[in-house]
Amino acid sequence: MKIMTFEIKPADLLFVKTHPNEANKFATAISESTGAYTHVAIASSETTVIHATTKHGVVEQTMADFVIENQPVDVFRLADLDATTVLLEARRHLGKPYNHSFYPDAAGFYCSQLVVVAFADQVKLSESAMSFCDGENLISAYWQDYFNQLGLAVPLGQLGSNPATLATYSALEYIGPLTNAN
């Protein structure tokens, strides 16, 4: 099965757009708070990807499985990058849990946090004050309930990252959509 229309290179970034829907309320809440991209992963090869998942933490999985689970996907690339260093750092965190709290000092990683850490020796990816709004409220009902269940305050304004903001980094080159071309 061919899953791409162009060559994926190690350390390419794979940004996932999730359209608001009832089936994935978590991704919908992220989209409402931060923008169109709700997940980001690092290509470790043409056939594998490393990312932080809510279910399994930091994993390396096949590109085919990633594409089946995540659609649509846009590919971006940083030029003049030592991909080996990025991937060594990303792989150091395999097996670590997902950072459900989004607090910077919590155990594990959320998806864009893993990317920021993996690329840190190569480039300083922007972090900004975290947002948990829904277009009407500073903290959406979804996020308030989410953090109430964790027994934590919403980390509103804490320094962090999100896929939509990472995708706007000026040195990223848009490569194209990643599709299941069968």
Disulfide bonds with the S-S distance in Angstrom:
none
